[in-house]
Amino acid sequence: VLIKMGKILRNTIRVTDMVGRWGGEEFCIIMPRTSAINAMPLLQRIQRNISEYDFGIAGEVTCSFGLYSTDNKSVSKQKLINRADSALYEAKNKGKNRICVYKSEEDK
């Protein structure tokens, strides 16, 4: 399932984006110069492509996303990852097939 999921991700993202397996059942998508508003349709398309794909297993395969976007060039890589991970944790806690966006006061 993870190999097929990776192929779906690679076939769905834009040429400017990067995707890789982050660990366990998690993937990381880096979308340079992309606002949260512009990222949402791509993430929704990925969800749709995954839900429509026949993985050949019993049960439904879904995906949740934690999204963090900022124009603040001084935000460290670790902070970017932590904030996206925090949003992903929220998405997983709310149920399957969710997209949650991390929002912080310092990014406004």
OpenMM code with the backbone's topology and positions (N, CA, C; nanometers):
from openmm import Vec3, app, unit

residues = "VAL LEU ILE LYS MET GLY LYS ILE LEU ARG ASN THR ILE ARG VAL THR ASP MET VAL GLY ARG TRP GLY GLY GLU GLU PHE CYS ILE ILE MET PRO ARG THR SER ALA ILE ASN ALA MET PRO LEU LEU GLN ARG ILE GLN ARG ASN ILE SER GLU TYR ASP PHE GLY ILE ALA GLY GLU VAL THR CYS SER PHE GLY LEU TYR SER THR ASP ASN LYS SER VAL SER LYS GLN LYS LEU ILE ASN ARG ALA ASP SER ALA LEU TYR GLU ALA LYS ASN LYS GLY LYS ASN ARG ILE CYS VAL TYR LYS SER GLU GLU ASP LYS".split()
positions = [
    Vec3(0.0837, -0.1194, 0.0000),
    Vec3(0.0000, 0.0000, 0.0000),
    Vec3(0.0880, 0.1255, 0.0000),
    Vec3(0.1956, 0.1247, 0.0799),
    Vec3(0.2813, 0.2438, 0.0872),
    Vec3(0.3512, 0.2718, -0.0453),
    Vec3(0.3924, 0.1676, -0.1159),
    Vec3(0.4566, 0.1863, -0.2467),
    Vec3(0.3573, 0.2464, -0.3450),
    Vec3(0.2359, 0.1927, -0.3471),
    Vec3(0.1326, 0.2453, -0.4371),
    Vec3(0.0948, 0.3881, -0.3984),
    Vec3(0.0884, 0.4145, -0.2687),
    Vec3(0.0574, 0.5492, -0.2202),
    Vec3(0.1658, 0.6466, -0.2669),
    Vec3(0.2907, 0.6070, -0.2561),
    Vec3(0.4008, 0.6921, -0.3018),
    Vec3(0.3906, 0.7244, -0.4494),
    Vec3(0.3519, 0.6252, -0.5296),
    Vec3(0.3359, 0.6479, -0.6739),
    Vec3(0.2221, 0.7460, -0.7015),
    Vec3(0.1124, 0.7317, -0.6289),
    Vec3(-0.0001, 0.8246, -0.6457),
    Vec3(0.0447, 0.9665, -0.6114),
    Vec3(0.1178, 0.9798, -0.5022),
    Vec3(0.1664, 1.1121, -0.4627),
    Vec3(0.2568, 1.1713, -0.5702),
    Vec3(0.3535, 1.0935, -0.6170),
    Vec3(0.4460, 1.1440, -0.7197),
    Vec3(0.3738, 1.1811, -0.8478),
    Vec3(0.2697, 1.1058, -0.8831),
    Vec3(0.1949, 1.1335, -1.0060),
    Vec3(0.0967, 1.2492, -0.9915),
    Vec3(0.0690, 1.2925, -0.8698),
    Vec3(-0.0297, 1.3979, -0.8461),
    Vec3(0.0344, 1.5335, -0.8185),
    Vec3(0.1503, 1.5338, -0.7536),
    Vec3(0.2123, 1.6622, -0.7198),
    Vec3(0.2631, 1.7340, -0.8441),
    Vec3(0.2928, 1.8621, -0.8279),
    Vec3(0.3445, 1.9431, -0.9376),
    Vec3(0.4952, 1.9195, -0.9534),
    Vec3(0.5507, 1.9610, -1.0660),
    Vec3(0.6942, 1.9404, -1.0901),
    Vec3(0.7803, 2.0193, -0.9917),
    Vec3(0.7273, 2.1252, -0.9339),
    Vec3(0.8026, 2.2060, -0.8376),
    Vec3(0.7978, 2.1490, -0.6962),
    Vec3(0.7126, 2.0510, -0.6720),
    Vec3(0.6958, 1.9924, -0.5395),
    Vec3(0.7899, 1.8737, -0.5201),
    Vec3(0.8120, 1.8390, -0.3937),
    Vec3(0.8925, 1.7227, -0.3589),
    Vec3(0.8135, 1.6376, -0.2607),
    Vec3(0.8261, 1.5063, -0.2745),
    Vec3(0.7582, 1.4158, -0.1827),
    Vec3(0.8550, 1.3058, -0.1410),
    Vec3(0.8416, 1.2628, -0.0169),
    Vec3(0.9231, 1.1529, 0.0322),
    Vec3(0.8570, 1.0887, 0.1519),
    Vec3(0.8936, 0.9655, 0.1776),
    Vec3(0.8399, 0.8969, 0.2945),
    Vec3(0.9091, 0.9523, 0.4177),
    Vec3(0.8308, 0.9919, 0.5144),
    Vec3(0.8831, 1.0563, 0.6337),
    Vec3(0.9096, 0.9553, 0.7440),
    Vec3(0.8345, 0.8492, 0.7467),
    Vec3(0.8518, 0.7460, 0.8488),
    Vec3(0.7205, 0.6773, 0.8747),
    Vec3(0.7285, 0.5497, 0.9052),
    Vec3(0.6057, 0.4749, 0.9307),
    Vec3(0.5118, 0.4848, 0.8131),
    Vec3(0.3946, 0.5373, 0.8383),
    Vec3(0.2940, 0.5541, 0.7332),
    Vec3(0.2834, 0.6996, 0.6897),
    Vec3(0.3856, 0.7785, 0.7127),
    Vec3(0.3793, 0.9216, 0.6831),
    Vec3(0.4688, 0.9599, 0.5660),
    Vec3(0.4167, 1.0524, 0.4868),
    Vec3(0.4918, 1.1117, 0.3764),
    Vec3(0.5002, 1.2612, 0.4013),
    Vec3(0.6008, 1.3236, 0.3445),
    Vec3(0.6168, 1.4685, 0.3544),
    Vec3(0.6141, 1.5263, 0.2132),
    Vec3(0.5317, 1.6276, 0.1926),
    Vec3(0.5261, 1.6973, 0.0641),
    Vec3(0.5723, 1.8405, 0.0877),
    Vec3(0.6736, 1.8814, 0.0136),
    Vec3(0.7225, 2.0187, 0.0211),
    Vec3(0.6752, 2.0902, -0.1041),
    Vec3(0.6033, 2.1995, -0.0828),
    Vec3(0.5428, 2.2746, -0.1926),
    Vec3(0.5942, 2.4183, -0.1875),
    Vec3(0.7088, 2.4450, -0.2509),
    Vec3(0.7688, 2.5786, -0.2427),
    Vec3(0.6762, 2.6886, -0.2950),
    Vec3(0.6838, 2.8025, -0.2286),
    Vec3(0.6093, 2.9225, -0.2693),
    Vec3(0.4606, 2.8936, -0.2923),
    Vec3(0.4013, 2.8168, -0.2007),
    Vec3(0.2603, 2.7799, -0.2131),
    Vec3(0.1876, 2.8152, -0.0842),
    Vec3(0.0857, 2.8964, -0.0945),
    Vec3(0.0059, 2.9323, 0.0232),
    Vec3(-0.0838, 2.8155, 0.0620),
    Vec3(-0.1354, 2.8209, 0.1834),
    Vec3(-0.2278, 2.7170, 0.2288),
    Vec3(-0.3503, 2.7107, 0.1379),
    Vec3(-0.3988, 2.8263, 0.0954),
    Vec3(-0.5164, 2.8302, 0.0071),
    Vec3(-0.4872, 2.7602, -0.1252),
    Vec3(-0.3679, 2.7818, -0.1793),
    Vec3(-0.3324, 2.7179, -0.3063),
    Vec3(-0.2944, 2.5713, -0.2902),
    Vec3(-0.2537, 2.5315, -0.1700),
    Vec3(-0.2184, 2.3915, -0.1448),
    Vec3(-0.3423, 2.3034, -0.1305),
    Vec3(-0.4502, 2.3587, -0.0803),
    Vec3(-0.5703, 2.2789, -0.0515),
    Vec3(-0.6228, 2.2004, -0.1714),
    Vec3(-0.6382, 2.2603, -0.2900),
    Vec3(-0.6901, 2.1815, -0.4028),
    Vec3(-0.6006, 2.0625, -0.4387),
    Vec3(-0.4695, 2.0796, -0.4280),
    Vec3(-0.3786, 1.9690, -0.4568),
    Vec3(-0.3947, 1.8574, -0.3537),
    Vec3(-0.4033, 1.8931, -0.2266),
    Vec3(-0.4216, 1.7922, -0.1223),
    Vec3(-0.5554, 1.7211, -0.1377),
    Vec3(-0.6585, 1.7945, -0.1737),
    Vec3(-0.7896, 1.7328, -0.1971),
    Vec3(-0.7853, 1.6389, -0.3173),
    Vec3(-0.7096, 1.6764, -0.4205),
    Vec3(-0.6951, 1.5894, -0.5379),
    Vec3(-0.6207, 1.4610, -0.4998),
    Vec3(-0.5187, 1.4724, -0.4152),
    Vec3(-0.4477, 1.3536, -0.3672),
    Vec3(-0.5437, 1.2639, -0.2900),
    Vec3(-0.6232, 1.3219, -0.2007),
    Vec3(-0.7209, 1.2425, -0.1257),
    Vec3(-0.8163, 1.1696, -0.2199),
    Vec3(-0.8646, 1.2403, -0.3207),
    Vec3(-0.9577, 1.1804, -0.4174),
    Vec3(-0.8892, 1.0671, -0.4943),
    Vec3(-0.7670, 1.0903, -0.5423),
    Vec3(-0.6954, 0.9875, -0.6178),
    Vec3(-0.6706, 0.8629, -0.5334),
    Vec3(-0.6411, 0.8815, -0.4061),
    Vec3(-0.6185, 0.7676, -0.3173),
    Vec3(-0.7489, 0.6944, -0.2897),
    Vec3(-0.8568, 0.7679, -0.2663),
    Vec3(-0.9848, 0.7020, -0.2364),
    Vec3(-1.0402, 0.6271, -0.3574),
    Vec3(-1.0064, 0.6730, -0.4782),
    Vec3(-1.0561, 0.6081, -0.5999),
    Vec3(-0.9676, 0.4926, -0.6469),
    Vec3(-0.8473, 0.4802, -0.5921),
    Vec3(-0.7535, 0.3773, -0.6367),
    Vec3(-0.7885, 0.2428, -0.5735),
    Vec3(-0.7809, 0.1365, -0.6524),
    Vec3(-0.8050, 0.0013, -0.6012),
    Vec3(-0.6722, -0.0565, -0.5525),
    Vec3(-0.6524, -0.0546, -0.4224),
    Vec3(-0.5294, -0.1063, -0.3639),
    Vec3(-0.5288, -0.2587, -0.3550),
    Vec3(-0.6418, -0.3221, -0.3847),
    Vec3(-0.6491, -0.4673, -0.3818),
    Vec3(-0.6481, -0.5254, -0.2416),
    Vec3(-0.6955, -0.4475, -0.1452),
    Vec3(-0.7027, -0.4950, -0.0072),
    Vec3(-0.8433, -0.4707, 0.0457),
    Vec3(-0.8759, -0.5424, 0.1517),
    Vec3(-1.0051, -0.5201, 0.2164),
    Vec3(-0.9976, -0.3896, 0.2945),
    Vec3(-1.1022, -0.3141, 0.2905),
    Vec3(-1.1066, -0.1898, 0.3660),
    Vec3(-1.0728, -0.0693, 0.2815),
    Vec3(-1.0938, 0.0444, 0.3405),
    Vec3(-1.0756, 0.1719, 0.2723),
    Vec3(-0.9389, 0.2311, 0.3067),
    Vec3(-0.8716, 0.2864, 0.2070),
    Vec3(-0.7452, 0.3567, 0.2293),
    Vec3(-0.7742, 0.5065, 0.2207),
    Vec3(-0.7377, 0.5795, 0.3247),
    Vec3(-0.7582, 0.7243, 0.3282),
    Vec3(-0.6269, 0.7925, 0.3660),
    Vec3(-0.6263, 0.9238, 0.3577),
    Vec3(-0.5073, 0.9979, 0.4007),
    Vec3(-0.5490, 1.1288, 0.4657),
    Vec3(-0.4730, 1.1660, 0.5658),
    Vec3(-0.4928, 1.2937, 0.6334),
    Vec3(-0.3682, 1.3777, 0.6134),
    Vec3(-0.3859, 1.5107, 0.6166),
    Vec3(-0.2746, 1.6019, 0.5947),
    Vec3(-0.2668, 1.7043, 0.7059),
    Vec3(-0.1452, 1.7351, 0.7454),
    Vec3(-0.1158, 1.8487, 0.8311),
    Vec3(-0.0444, 1.9508, 0.7451),
    Vec3(-0.0982, 2.0698, 0.7364),
    Vec3(-0.0467, 2.1721, 0.6455),
    Vec3(0.0039, 2.2923, 0.7237),
    Vec3(0.1226, 2.3358, 0.6886),
    Vec3(0.1768, 2.4594, 0.7442),
    Vec3(0.2367, 2.5398, 0.6305),
    Vec3(0.2001, 2.6656, 0.6226),
    Vec3(0.2492, 2.7549, 0.5184),
    Vec3(0.2890, 2.8869, 0.5823),
    Vec3(0.4025, 2.9409, 0.5384),
    Vec3(0.4472, 3.0691, 0.5911),
    Vec3(0.5310, 3.1437, 0.4881),
    Vec3(0.5263, 3.2756, 0.4953),
    Vec3(0.6144, 3.3611, 0.4154),
    Vec3(0.7351, 3.4039, 0.4980),
    Vec3(0.7361, 3.3676, 0.6244),
    Vec3(0.8426, 3.4049, 0.7163),
    Vec3(0.9677, 3.3216, 0.6865),
    Vec3(1.0666, 3.3850, 0.6247),
    Vec3(1.1894, 3.3149, 0.5839),
    Vec3(1.2768, 3.2752, 0.7026),
    Vec3(1.2512, 3.3322, 0.8198),
    Vec3(1.3355, 3.3029, 0.9356),
    Vec3(1.2879, 3.1818, 1.0159),
    Vec3(1.1766, 3.1212, 0.9774),
    Vec3(1.1273, 3.0026, 1.0478),
    Vec3(1.2217, 2.8866, 1.0177),
    Vec3(1.2696, 2.8210, 1.1221),
    Vec3(1.3645, 2.7107, 1.1042),
    Vec3(1.2967, 2.5898, 1.0404),
    Vec3(1.3775, 2.5051, 0.9793),
    Vec3(1.3250, 2.3816, 0.9196),
    Vec3(1.2560, 2.2971, 1.0251),
    Vec3(1.3158, 2.2906, 1.1440),
    Vec3(1.2569, 2.2108, 1.2509),
    Vec3(1.1207, 2.2654, 1.2914),
    Vec3(1.1074, 2.3973, 1.2957),
    Vec3(0.9786, 2.4578, 1.3314),
    Vec3(0.8745, 2.4303, 1.2228),
    Vec3(0.9165, 2.4357, 1.0957),
    Vec3(0.8255, 2.4020, 0.9854),
    Vec3(0.7713, 2.2603, 1.0027),
    Vec3(0.8625, 2.1678, 1.0285),
    Vec3(0.8246, 2.0270, 1.0446),
    Vec3(0.7343, 2.0098, 1.1661),
    Vec3(0.7719, 2.0703, 1.2779),
    Vec3(0.6921, 2.0569, 1.4004),
    Vec3(0.5505, 2.1101, 1.3822),
    Vec3(0.5375, 2.2209, 1.3115),
    Vec3(0.4046, 2.2799, 1.2920),
    Vec3(0.3192, 2.1962, 1.1972),
    Vec3(0.3789, 2.1460, 1.0912),
    Vec3(0.3043, 2.0571, 1.0013),
    Vec3(0.2647, 1.9298, 1.0752),
    Vec3(0.3552, 1.8773, 1.1582),
    Vec3(0.3272, 1.7564, 1.2347),
    Vec3(0.2163, 1.7803, 1.3366),
    Vec3(0.2152, 1.8974, 1.3969),
    Vec3(0.1089, 1.9328, 1.4910),
    Vec3(-0.0272, 1.9355, 1.4210),
    Vec3(-0.0301, 1.9922, 1.3008),
    Vec3(-0.1549, 1.9951, 1.2233),
    Vec3(-0.1960, 1.8542, 1.1823),
    Vec3(-0.0988, 1.7698, 1.1480),
    Vec3(-0.1297, 1.6312, 1.1124),
    Vec3(-0.1880, 1.5568, 1.2323),
    Vec3(-0.1303, 1.5772, 1.3493),
    Vec3(-0.1807, 1.5152, 1.4712),
    Vec3(-0.3263, 1.5557, 1.4948),
    Vec3(-0.3560, 1.6834, 1.4739),
    Vec3(-0.4939, 1.7323, 1.4878),
    Vec3(-0.5857, 1.6640, 1.3860),
    Vec3(-0.5386, 1.6521, 1.2613),
    Vec3(-0.6194, 1.5881, 1.1563),
    Vec3(-0.6499, 1.4431, 1.1920),
    Vec3(-0.5499, 1.3714, 1.2391),
    Vec3(-0.5697, 1.2303, 1.2757),
    Vec3(-0.6660, 1.2168, 1.3929),
    Vec3(-0.6594, 1.3095, 1.4879),
    Vec3(-0.7491, 1.3046, 1.6037),
    Vec3(-0.8932, 1.3367, 1.5676),
    Vec3(-0.9138, 1.4117, 1.4603),
    Vec3(-1.0497, 1.4482, 1.4188),
    Vec3(-1.1162, 1.3391, 1.3358),
    Vec3(-1.0422, 1.2398, 1.2945),
    Vec3(-1.0990, 1.1318, 1.2147),
    Vec3(-1.0208, 1.1120, 1.0870),
    Vec3(-1.0699, 1.0236, 1.0045),
    Vec3(-0.9998, 0.9894, 0.8807),
    Vec3(-1.0219, 1.0934, 0.7715),
    Vec3(-0.9255, 1.0965, 0.6798),
    Vec3(-0.9384, 1.1739, 0.5557),
    Vec3(-0.9593, 1.3231, 0.5812),
    Vec3(-0.8750, 1.3808, 0.6653),
    Vec3(-0.8869, 1.5221, 0.7033),
    Vec3(-0.7666, 1.6026, 0.6566),
    Vec3(-0.7871, 1.7324, 0.6411),
    Vec3(-0.6790, 1.8271, 0.6171),
    Vec3(-0.6905, 1.9339, 0.7247),
    Vec3(-0.5863, 1.9491, 0.8056),
    Vec3(-0.5847, 2.0533, 0.9077),
    Vec3(-0.4666, 2.1459, 0.8814),
    Vec3(-0.4902, 2.2743, 0.9014),
    Vec3(-0.3895, 2.3771, 0.8774),
    Vec3(-0.3427, 2.4320, 1.0113),
    Vec3(-0.2119, 2.4378, 1.0302),
    Vec3(-0.1548, 2.4977, 1.1508),
    Vec3(-0.1654, 2.6489, 1.1392),
    Vec3(-0.2159, 2.7110, 1.2445),
    Vec3(-0.2281, 2.8569, 1.2465),
    Vec3(-0.1579, 2.9091, 1.3712),
    Vec3(-0.0728, 3.0094, 1.3517),
    Vec3(-0.0070, 3.0714, 1.4665),
    Vec3(-0.0134, 3.2228, 1.4529),
    Vec3(-0.0112, 3.2898, 1.5648),
    Vec3(-0.0181, 3.4363, 1.5664),
    Vec3(0.1038, 3.4990, 1.4994),
    Vec3(0.2210, 3.4390, 1.5150),
    Vec3(0.3421, 3.5006, 1.4600),
    Vec3(0.3460, 3.4982, 1.3080),
    Vec3(0.2627, 3.4162, 1.2451),
    Vec3(0.2596, 3.4080, 1.0993),
    Vec3(0.1580, 3.5029, 1.0378),
    Vec3(0.0824, 3.5738, 1.1192),
    Vec3(-0.0214, 3.6626, 1.0664),
    Vec3(0.0340, 3.7994, 1.0395),
] * unit.nanometer
topology = app.Topology()
chain = topology.addChain("A")
for resn in residues:
    res = topology.addResidue(resn, chain)
    for name in ("N", "CA", "C"):
        topology.addAtom(name, app.Element.getBySymbol(name[0]), res)
